[in-house]
Amino acid sequence: MSEEKRLSKKGWVTQSPEGDLLLVNDKGTAYKVSESVVAVWNIFENKTVEEVVSEIASQVDVDVNELREAIQQLAIQLQEAELLA
């Protein structure tokens, strides 16, 4: 995945009757996710992975390289789920 590609969130967030957070793509497929995933997904508004990493790194005390790897993997999964484009 090219880090230069700008990505924006697709779909919406909702809750299951049990209170679980769900990200739902435009096809209606729902994915149970954590608050952290929703927080990262919300940051993707025409931003590159590197821009998202920088924004999160400025807010938390985590090694930037570890954070980059995690955000890159999450971005790939969200794209495969059609929740980022």
Secondary structure by P-SEA (a helix, b strand, c coil): ccccbbbbbcbbbbbcccbbbbbbccccbbbbbcaaaaaaaaacccccaaaaaaaaaacccccaaaaaaaaaaaaaaaaaacccc
